[in-house]
Amino acid sequence: MCEQPCQDQFSRRTLLVTSGVVAAGTMLPGVAFAEPDDAERTGEETRTVTGTLPPDVADWFYLPVDVPRGTRELEVVYSYDRPQVPPGAKGNALDIGIFAPAGFQLGNERGFRGWSGGFRDRFTISAAQATPGYLPGPIEPGRWHVILGPYTVAQQGLNYKVDITLRFGRQDPRFTPNPAPATAPARNRGRAWYRGDGHLHTVHSDGRRTPAELAAAARAAGLDFFVSTEHNTPSASLQWGEHAGDDLLIINGEEVTTRTGHWPAWNLPAGKWIDWRYRAGDRREFRRFADDVHRAGGLVVAAHPFATCFGCSWEYSYELADLVEVWNGPWTLDDEAAVTAWDGLLRTGTWLPAVGDSDAHHPDQVVALPHNVVLADELTPRRLMDGFKAGHNWIAESSAVRLSFEASGGTRRAGIGERLTSGTGTPVTFEVTVSGVPGTTVRLLNQNGPQWIQAVDASGAATVRFTTQSRYTAWLRAEVRRPVPTATTPDTMVALTNPIFLSPP
């Protein structure tokens, strides 16, 4: 550890390699704070680092900070220039986070202490509390690393400034985690259909709602559960116990936000962190963290695969994903593209259950538009994951939408996500019942496209029947659409189901 500020020691830019695993990034000049002369040191000290990142840079940069013993609180404030750029060019956007002395190697959960992306310009960590997105805990002496992530860089480069302030004195009492319970007894109806939103944000990442506001919005939307999916941090999972209750199950998750696609990890233990510092070309690393989620009892969701923001569209293969989010927020052209692509996977024999989530960030974005209605043996995280993994779910615009979908042939029946075995010439009848959807149309589609379309009158209720055979139909799925255009589509999705499959004996 440096006894004096040690910028010179870190002036060499190097590729970081640890135990054979490349942590895709570059070391920046760092700083050190002097060790205290006595154990009763108080007050604070600030060090400043400045620099410029050219447009052809790595995804991650690491700024070392040598922290002495006796540090009570750490604060980081950063800024960077935002020059005007011509239409079509990328401006400057810089993300930030931090790792403790336990290490910043890829997947090092012990070292990770927080991430806020580009959402806030400062954060503070102490034993008792931390800025949302960051993990409270003692400020251990040793080498910390501020991580800078240039999301986009203008052609003229990105000038940054980072102020690191240490405050000295006795450590505060440690923060006590309060995670959500794994049950919501008032909502648990045994084997039943449960409504839940699997993609939501609060101030713990880039959302504008507080956790209390999000929980209130979920209750108002008629949800039984939701999955908390903050970008790249588990900090919210440490306090959901304050907002869950007998009437609302809150499941821990994380939206793993890489530079080549986002994948919500559903059903993680409280406090578990999944690393995001790799790209689609790093297949081994994606597999490593997908396997980590699966070992924890969770699911991997390919989020908004055709989203148009940089880094948001899905560039990974689907082989490690358990689910694909085909409908994200209010219906738009990228959702239409996602449903078309998912339908194409079905036609080639790739069965990946579809889900839909609101991805609500702000109070003007509607929680549960859309959400999932999933069949589970009980309202617990494990049983809900079982239902999703099997594709026993459909997607609804709101809790006002009701739907059932079943196939029957002789004495055999099958529901959403299930398979009915039937002779190639034996009639099989599919029946869809809907309510709460006035002025819509019900469409039934198989591997050859739309097979039946029926209007729903002003009552909003209808039953649609369609008879076919396994010789002609490999699977059938249902859509409910409203003939009201959006800014980018000719109509609006109201409900969508996973398929029911047919196969000969």
C-alpha positions as a printed NumPy array, in Angstrom:
array([[  0.   ,   0.   ,   0.   ],
       [  1.328,   3.47 ,  -0.913],
       [  2.168,   5.788,   1.964],
       [  1.664,   8.826,  -0.324],
       [ -0.596,   9.462,  -3.31 ],
       [  0.659,   7.04 ,  -5.913],
       [ -0.601,   8.091,  -9.334],
       [  2.731,   7.232, -10.927],
       [  2.516,   3.606,  -9.824],
       [ -0.696,   3.137, -11.843],
       [  0.176,   5.214, -14.915],
       [  0.783,   2.143, -17.126],
       [ -2.348,   0.94 , -18.929],
       [ -2.513,  -2.839, -18.796],
       [ -4.958,  -5.556, -19.759],
       [ -6.234,  -7.204, -16.602],
       [ -5.767, -10.965, -16.373],
       [ -6.558, -12.927, -13.227],
       [ -6.221, -16.707, -12.915],
       [ -6.415, -17.039, -16.686],
       [ -9.715, -15.114, -16.852],
       [ -9.568, -11.813, -18.702],
       [-11.51 ,  -9.099, -16.918],
       [-12.14 ,  -7.065, -20.042],
       [-10.754,  -3.714, -18.998],
       [ -7.822,  -1.401, -18.494],
       [ -6.137,  -0.057, -15.372],
       [ -6.249,   3.704, -14.866],
       [ -3.976,   5.894, -12.756],
       [ -5.098,   5.576,  -9.152],
       [ -4.739,   7.235,  -5.769],
       [ -3.711,   6.34 ,  -2.236],
       [ -4.571,   7.821,   1.125],
       [ -1.952,   7.911,   3.873],
       [ -2.184,   5.511,   6.781],
       [ -3.334,   7.219,  10.023],
       [ -0.825,   8.336,  12.632],
       [ -3.131,   7.105,  15.372],
       [ -6.293,   5.028,  15.774],
       [ -8.442,   8.099,  16.591],
       [ -8.149,   9.779,  13.21 ],
       [-11.203,  11.851,  12.248],
       [-12.19 ,  14.235,   9.499],
       [-12.049,  13.56 ,   5.778],
       [ -9.71 ,  13.671,   2.796],
       [-10.399,  13.913,  -0.939],
       [ -8.31 ,  12.855,  -3.921],
       [ -9.132,  13.687,  -7.536],
       [ -8.347,  11.773, -10.708],
       [ -8.852,  13.176, -14.2  ],
       [ -8.269,  11.732, -17.642],
       [ -9.516,  11.279, -21.168],
       [-10.9  ,   8.161, -22.841],
       [-10.568,   7.989, -26.638],
       [-13.453,   6.603, -28.756],
       [-11.694,   3.234, -29.347],
       [-11.712,   2.039, -25.745],
       [-12.345,  -1.122, -23.759],
       [-15.705,  -1.687, -22.068],
       [-14.322,  -1.339, -18.535],
       [-11.676,   0.712, -16.758],
       [-10.499,   0.246, -13.18 ],
       [ -9.29 ,   3.08 , -10.967],
       [ -7.34 ,   1.772,  -7.923],
       [ -7.9  ,   3.473,  -4.57 ],
       [ -5.722,   2.54 ,  -1.597],
       [ -7.931,   2.913,   1.497],
       [ -6.252,   3.027,   4.931],
       [ -7.49 ,   1.542,   8.185],
       [ -9.822,   3.68 ,  10.231],
       [-11.995,   4.675,   7.269],
       [-15.646,   5.001,   8.255],
       [-17.214,   6.052,   4.953],
       [-16.284,   6.198,   1.279],
       [-17.825,   8.628,  -1.207],
       [-17.248,   8.855,  -4.959],
       [-18.424,  11.768,  -7.123],
       [-17.776,  11.77 , -10.85 ],
       [-18.459,  13.906, -13.892],
       [-17.626,  13.923, -17.591],
       [-18.128,  16.18 , -20.567],
       [-21.124,  15.83 , -22.875],
       [-20.22 ,  17.508, -26.157],
       [-22.739,  18.165, -28.902],
       [-22.579,  15.482, -31.598],
       [-24.06 ,  15.366, -35.108],
       [-27.223,  13.306, -35.811],
       [-26.477,   9.592, -35.774],
       [-23.238,   9.96 , -33.814],
       [-22.855,   8.69 , -30.268],
       [-22.351,  11.11 , -27.42 ],
       [-20.631,  10.471, -24.112],
       [-22.181,   8.222, -21.467],
       [-20.144,   6.792, -18.599],
       [-21.245,   4.155, -16.081],
       [-19.77 ,   3.693, -12.605],
       [-19.507,   1.135,  -9.799],
       [-16.999,  -0.148,  -7.255],
       [-15.244,  -3.287,  -5.991],
       [-13.769,  -3.804,  -2.506],
       [-10.305,  -5.261,  -1.707],
       [-11.654,  -8.824,  -1.998],
       [-11.136,  -8.411,  -5.743],
       [-12.664,  -7.39 ,  -9.037],
       [-12.045, -10.595, -10.966],
       [-14.853, -11.772, -13.191],
       [-17.556, -13.292, -10.981],
       [-15.998, -12.211,  -7.681],
       [-19.128, -11.786,  -5.557],
       [-17.144, -11.028,  -2.411],
       [-15.513,  -8.04 ,  -4.056],
       [-18.583,  -6.462,  -5.618],
       [-19.903,  -3.483,  -3.631],
       [-22.193,  -1.688,  -6.036],
       [-23.196,  -0.326,  -9.408],
       [-25.323,   2.606, -10.526],
       [-24.502,   2.675, -14.221],
       [-25.094,   6.181, -15.525],
       [-28.099,   6.852, -13.3  ],
       [-26.404,   8.911, -10.559],
       [-23.255,  11.006, -10.303],
       [-22.242,   9.984,  -6.784],
       [-22.497,   7.249,  -4.186],
       [-21.611,   6.697,  -0.551],
       [-20.903,   3.469,   1.326],
       [-20.572,   2.855,   5.068],
       [-21.173,  -0.053,   7.413],
       [-24.692,   1.147,   8.227],
       [-25.994,   2.33 ,   4.856],
       [-25.254,   2.881,   1.193],
       [-26.64 ,   4.746,  -1.778],
       [-29.231,   2.591,  -3.584],
       [-27.433,   0.247,  -5.958],
       [-24.56 ,  -0.184,  -3.489],
       [-24.071,  -2.656,  -0.637],
       [-23.628,  -1.361,   2.902],
       [-20.839,  -2.871,   4.944],
       [-17.553,  -1.985,   6.65 ],
       [-14.982,  -0.035,   4.643],
       [-12.154,  -2.559,   4.666],
       [ -8.6  ,  -1.266,   4.359],
       [ -6.85 ,  -2.225,   1.149],
       [ -7.079,  -1.58 ,  -2.567],
       [-10.559,  -0.753,  -3.815],
       [-11.317,  -0.303,  -7.504],
       [-13.75 ,   2.205,  -8.95 ],
       [-15.027,   0.738, -12.228],
       [-15.796,   3.103, -15.112],
       [-17.816,   1.774, -18.035],
       [-17.806,   3.974, -21.142],
       [-21.212,   3.1  , -22.576],
       [-20.7  ,   5.368, -25.576],
       [-17.829,   7.745, -26.408],
       [-17.947,  10.732, -28.749],
       [-15.346,  11.034, -31.502],
       [-13.584,  13.846, -29.623],
       [-13.199,  11.575, -26.592],
       [-14.556,  11.592, -23.041],
       [-12.967,  13.753, -20.342],
       [-13.71 ,  12.452, -16.854],
       [-13.146,  13.589, -13.295],
       [-13.466,  11.342, -10.238],
       [-13.367,  12.685,  -6.671],
       [-12.828,  10.072,  -3.95 ],
       [-13.52 ,  11.192,  -0.389],
       [-12.754,   9.12 ,   2.697],
       [-14.23 ,   9.962,   6.084],
       [-12.461,   8.635,   9.143],
       [-13.596,   7.528,  12.553],
       [-15.296,   4.653,  14.292],
       [-17.374,   2.366,  12.058],
       [-21.153,   2.662,  12.353],
       [-23.242,  -0.363,  13.449],
       [-23.65 ,  -2.794,  10.586],
       [-26.669,  -2.756,   8.312],
       [-29.12 ,  -5.607,   8.944],
       [-30.585,  -7.112,   5.74 ],
       [-34.358,  -7.562,   5.581],
       [-35.1  ,  -9.741,   2.538],
       [-38.605, -10.608,   1.382],
       [-40.161, -13.829,   2.682],
       [-40.669, -16.678,   0.235],
       [-44.432, -16.809,   0.778],
       [-47.499, -14.583,   0.511],
       [-50.16 , -16.609,   2.364],
       [-53.135, -14.4  ,   1.532],
       [-52.509, -14.848,  -2.19 ],
       [-51.591, -18.533,  -2.144],
       [-54.507, -20.496,  -3.629],
       [-52.697, -23.787,  -4.146],
       [-52.602, -24.933,  -7.766],
       [-53.908, -21.887,  -9.588],
       [-53.142, -19.172, -12.108],
       [-51.053, -16.339, -10.63 ],
       [-50.35 , -12.9  , -12.068],
       [-46.877, -11.422, -11.952],
       [-44.534,  -8.931, -13.59 ],
       [-40.995, -10.217, -14.097],
       [-39.106,  -7.059, -15.087],
       [-39.212,  -3.969, -12.857],
       [-36.892,  -1.228, -11.609],
       [-36.636,   1.181,  -8.68 ],
       [-34.136,   3.802,  -7.524],
       [-31.805,   0.878,  -6.783],
       [-30.845,   1.089, -10.46 ],
       [-32.259,   3.487, -13.061],
       [-35.889,   3.585, -11.937],
       [-37.691,   6.584, -10.461],
       [-39.99 ,   4.693,  -8.093],
       [-38.958,   3.913,  -4.554],
       [-39.37 ,   0.289,  -3.461],
       [-42.473,   1.292,  -1.491],
       [-43.967,   2.972,  -4.568],
       [-43.271,  -0.067,  -6.744],
       [-44.875,  -2.444,  -4.246],
       [-47.933,  -0.167,  -4.069],
       [-48.192,  -0.075,  -7.867],
       [-47.947,  -3.884,  -8.049],
       [-50.771,  -4.243,  -5.532],
       [-52.889,  -1.694,  -7.403],
       [-52.347,  -3.651, -10.639],
       [-53.768,  -6.816,  -9.058],
       [-50.501,  -8.758,  -9.078],
       [-49.811, -11.748,  -6.878],
       [-46.037, -11.42 ,  -7.295],
       [-43.272,  -9.589,  -9.092],
       [-39.573, -10.128,  -9.76 ],
       [-37.197,  -7.344,  -8.748],
       [-34.674,  -6.914, -11.588],
       [-32.335,  -4.011, -10.922],
       [-29.493,  -3.51 , -13.391],
       [-26.35 ,  -5.36 , -12.306],
       [-26.868,  -5.119,  -8.543],
       [-28.66 ,  -7.083,  -5.787],
       [-28.972,  -4.147,  -3.403],
       [-32.782,  -4.015,  -3.507],
       [-33.015,  -7.652,  -2.426],
       [-31.627,  -6.725,   0.988],
       [-34.673,  -4.622,   1.926],
       [-37.752,  -6.069,   0.174],
       [-38.93 ,  -7.463,   3.492],
       [-40.112,  -3.942,   4.334],
       [-42.532,  -3.953,   1.381],
       [-43.611,  -7.548,   0.765],
       [-46.503,  -8.984,   2.733],
       [-49.179, -11.612,   2.99 ],
       [-50.768, -10.174,  -0.154],
       [-47.651,  -9.755,  -2.359],
       [-44.766, -12.119,  -3.109],
       [-41.533, -10.372,  -4.131],
       [-38.919, -12.517,  -5.869],
       [-35.273, -11.48 ,  -6.068],
       [-33.623, -11.127,  -9.432],
       [-31.185,  -9.044, -11.441],
       [-31.24 ,  -7.638, -14.951],
       [-27.79 ,  -8.677, -16.124],
       [-27.039,  -5.758, -18.418],
       [-24.213,  -6.604, -20.81 ],
       [-23.074,  -4.599, -23.82 ],
       [-24.667,  -7.15 , -26.188],
       [-27.995,  -7.902, -24.55 ],
       [-29.877,  -7.895, -21.267],
       [-30.95 , -11.022, -19.422],
       [-33.023, -10.913, -16.265],
       [-32.017, -13.636, -13.844],
       [-35.144, -14.692, -11.941],
       [-35.289, -16.208,  -8.452],
       [-31.893, -15.506,  -6.918],
       [-31.035, -15.77 ,  -3.214],
       [-31.106, -12.39 ,  -1.474],
       [-27.807, -10.602,  -2.032],
       [-26.627, -12.833,  -4.868],
       [-24.878, -10.955,  -7.672],
       [-24.438, -12.046, -11.288],
       [-21.563, -10.506, -13.255],
       [-22.191,  -8.689, -16.546],
       [-18.653,  -7.918, -17.816],
       [-18.632,  -9.942, -21.034],
       [-20.136,  -9.886, -24.501],
       [-22.022, -12.324, -26.705],
       [-18.75 , -13.523, -28.214],
       [-17.627, -14.716, -24.769],
       [-19.801, -17.828, -24.889],
       [-17.92 , -19.547, -22.086],
       [-18.554, -16.664, -19.687],
       [-22.246, -16.408, -20.528],
       [-22.554, -20.142, -19.912],
       [-20.682, -19.8  , -16.635],
       [-23.129, -17.246, -15.233],
       [-26.219, -18.846, -16.727],
       [-25.171, -22.072, -14.992],
       [-24.702, -20.098, -11.78 ],
       [-28.298, -18.856, -12.007],
       [-29.591, -22.37 , -12.693],
       [-27.693, -23.796,  -9.72 ],
       [-29.385, -21.188,  -7.549],
       [-32.809, -22.354,  -8.732],
       [-33.318, -19.449, -11.098],
       [-34.185, -18.912, -14.749],
       [-32.443, -17.013, -17.554],
       [-34.694, -14.646, -19.53 ],
       [-33.712, -13.174, -22.906],
       [-35.092,  -9.641, -22.477],
       [-36.551,  -7.347, -25.166],
       [-34.574,  -9.055, -27.97 ],
       [-35.284,  -6.377, -30.589],
       [-35.041,  -3.261, -28.408],
       [-33.446,  -0.423, -30.336],
       [-31.209,   1.135, -27.657],
       [-27.473,   0.443, -27.877],
       [-26.575,  -2.814, -26.124],
       [-30.214,  -3.694, -25.421],
       [-31.003,  -6.078, -28.294],
       [-30.3  ,  -9.782, -27.9  ],
       [-27.025, -10.83 , -29.586],
       [-26.58 , -14.107, -27.691],
       [-27.874, -17.449, -28.877],
       [-31.014, -18.756, -27.212],
       [-29.574, -22.114, -26.203],
       [-28.9  , -21.09 , -22.59 ],
       [-32.066, -19.037, -22.134],
       [-35.054, -20.57 , -20.36 ],
       [-37.561, -17.914, -21.468],
       [-37.807, -15.133, -24.04 ],
       [-39.47 , -11.811, -23.29 ],
       [-41.524, -11.26 , -26.452],
       [-43.572,  -8.347, -25.091],
       [-41.902,  -5.55 , -23.123],
       [-43.969,  -2.565, -22.02 ],
       [-46.589,  -0.935, -24.25 ],
       [-46.921,  -2.759, -27.58 ],
       [-44.489,  -1.482, -30.245],
       [-42.789,  -2.632, -33.43 ],
       [-39.896,  -4.294, -31.589],
       [-42.433,  -6.451, -29.688],
       [-44.009,  -7.438, -32.995],
       [-40.548,  -8.405, -34.248],
       [-39.91 , -10.441, -31.089],
       [-43.171, -12.382, -31.458],
       [-42.381, -13.055, -35.133],
       [-38.896, -14.309, -34.258],
       [-40.245, -16.469, -31.43 ],
       [-42.876, -17.879, -33.775],
       [-40.024, -18.689, -36.174],
       [-38.231, -20.623, -33.441],
       [-41.393, -22.643, -32.839],
       [-41.654, -23.448, -36.538],
       [-38.133, -24.871, -36.561],
       [-38.77 , -27.017, -33.484],
       [-37.153, -24.776, -30.853],
       [-39.48 , -24.532, -27.858],
       [-38.653, -21.531, -25.687],
       [-41.566, -20.307, -23.533],
       [-42.598, -16.696, -24.046],
       [-43.112, -14.149, -21.271],
       [-44.172, -10.513, -21.183],
       [-43.238,  -7.85 , -18.64 ],
       [-43.688,  -4.119, -18.168],
       [-40.026,  -3.159, -17.603],
       [-41.513,  -0.148, -15.807],
       [-38.971,   2.415, -14.646],
       [-40.934,   5.595, -13.989],
       [-44.279,   6.501, -12.401],
       [-45.692,   7.273, -15.86 ],
       [-44.897,   3.72 , -17.002],
       [-47.624,   1.246, -16.056],
       [-46.642,  -1.674, -13.851],
       [-48.128,  -4.933, -15.221],
       [-48.469,  -3.624, -18.793],
       [-48.002,  -6.405, -19.7  ],
       [-47.651,  -9.198, -17.139],
       [-47.707, -12.989, -16.958],
       [-50.46 , -15.307, -15.801],
       [-48.742, -18.542, -14.807],
       [-50.09 , -21.887, -13.596],
       [-48.227, -23.033, -10.489],
       [-48.826, -25.601,  -7.771],
       [-48.546, -22.848,  -5.164],
       [-47.462, -19.235,  -4.883],
       [-43.797, -19.792,  -4.047],
       [-40.735, -18.808,  -6.08 ],
       [-39.806, -22.405,  -6.805],
       [-43.245, -23.457,  -8.026],
       [-43.643, -20.305, -10.097],
       [-40.307, -21.034, -11.801],
       [-41.53 , -24.575, -12.501],
       [-44.623, -23.147, -14.19 ],
       [-42.643, -20.715, -16.311],
       [-40.04 , -23.306, -17.277],
       [-42.834, -25.558, -18.562],
       [-44.443, -22.701, -20.504],
       [-47.654, -22.864, -18.463],
       [-48.313, -19.151, -18.849],
       [-49.948, -16.524, -20.998],
       [-49.433, -12.772, -21.222],
       [-52.055, -10.139, -20.397],
       [-52.345,  -6.424, -21.027],
       [-53.948,  -5.91 , -17.598],
       [-55.696,  -7.779, -14.798],
       [-59.021,  -7.043, -16.511],
       [-58.11 ,  -9.559, -19.226],
       [-59.221, -13.143, -18.59 ],
       [-58.366, -16.123, -20.77 ],
       [-58.428, -19.91 , -20.774],
       [-57.052, -22.157, -23.527],
       [-57.394, -25.942, -23.737],
       [-57.262, -28.772, -26.282],
       [-59.293, -31.97 , -26.068],
       [-59.324, -35.121, -28.115],
       [-61.405, -38.032, -26.905],
       [-60.717, -38.391, -23.191],
       [-57.423, -36.516, -23.355],
       [-56.898, -32.871, -22.552],
       [-53.952, -30.477, -22.592],
       [-53.465, -26.904, -21.476],
       [-51.048, -24.104, -22.254],
       [-47.498, -25.388, -22.634],
       [-48.63 , -29.021, -22.614],
       [-48.681, -31.713, -25.29 ],
       [-51.662, -33.785, -26.395],
       [-50.939, -37.084, -28.144],
       [-53.51 , -37.883, -30.803],
       [-53.789, -40.043, -33.887],
       [-53.082, -38.167, -37.11 ],
       [-56.706, -38.469, -38.216],
       [-58.351, -37.985, -34.826],
       [-60.167, -34.647, -34.344],
       [-58.784, -32.368, -31.664],
       [-60.769, -29.327, -30.55 ],
       [-59.085, -26.209, -29.208],
       [-61.189, -23.857, -27.11 ],
       [-60.301, -20.305, -26.096],
       [-62.511, -18.395, -23.683],
       [-61.877, -14.699, -23.096],
       [-63.466, -11.865, -21.144],
       [-62.61 ,  -8.264, -20.409],
       [-61.56 ,  -7.689, -24.041],
       [-64.331,  -5.738, -25.83 ],
       [-63.765,  -4.761, -29.449],
       [-60.911,  -7.202, -30.037],
       [-60.265, -10.228, -32.245],
       [-59.081, -13.663, -31.198],
       [-56.545, -15.239, -33.54 ],
       [-55.435, -18.877, -33.541],
       [-52.071, -19.574, -35.158],
       [-50.083, -22.707, -35.924],
       [-46.869, -23.449, -37.789],
       [-48.516, -22.267, -41.016],
       [-49.687, -18.932, -39.664],
       [-53.166, -17.636, -38.691],
       [-55.808, -20.375, -38.934],
       [-58.895, -18.733, -37.416],
       [-59.911, -15.182, -36.529],
       [-63.048, -14.284, -34.588],
       [-64.274, -10.883, -33.412],
       [-65.239, -10.162, -29.812],
       [-68.255,  -7.899, -29.406],
       [-68.86 ,  -5.068, -26.949],
       [-69.533,  -7.505, -24.107],
       [-65.845,  -8.341, -24.121],
       [-66.537, -12.071, -23.748],
       [-66.303, -14.857, -26.315],
       [-65.609, -18.568, -26.714],
       [-63.718, -19.655, -29.823],
       [-63.485, -23.285, -30.951],
       [-61.26 , -24.717, -33.65 ],
       [-61.012, -28.384, -34.649],
       [-57.962, -29.854, -36.35 ],
       [-55.774, -32.985, -36.368],
       [-52.161, -33.677, -35.487],
       [-51.584, -34.403, -39.171],
       [-52.119, -30.705, -39.918],
       [-51.239, -28.946, -36.689],
       [-48.022, -29.352, -34.707],
       [-49.002, -26.666, -32.235],
       [-51.574, -23.93 , -31.801],
       [-51.338, -20.672, -29.912],
       [-53.759, -17.799, -29.327],
       [-53.531, -14.036, -29.604],
       [-56.036, -11.334, -28.71 ],
       [-55.533,  -8.057, -30.591],
       [-57.29 ,  -4.711, -30.547],
       [-57.636,  -3.   , -33.95 ],
       [-56.167,   0.224, -32.567],
       [-52.853,   1.314, -34.064],
       [-49.868,   2.442, -32.027],
       [-47.183,   4.817, -33.246],
       [-45.349,   1.898, -34.868],
       [-47.87 ,  -0.949, -35.325],
       [-51.245,  -1.348, -37.065],
       [-52.888,  -2.862, -33.981],
       [-52.295,  -3.562, -30.297],
       [-51.665,  -6.864, -28.541],
       [-54.037,  -7.547, -25.638],
       [-53.158, -11.159, -24.75 ],
       [-50.861, -13.889, -26.057],
       [-50.475, -17.53 , -25.04 ],
       [-47.773, -20.088, -25.237],
       [-48.726, -22.973, -27.548],
       [-50.435, -26.262, -26.949],
       [-48.63 , -29.01 , -28.825],
       [-50.042, -31.948, -30.782],
       [-48.142, -35.078, -31.687],
       [-49.075, -38.498, -33.087],
       [-48.735, -41.587, -30.878]])
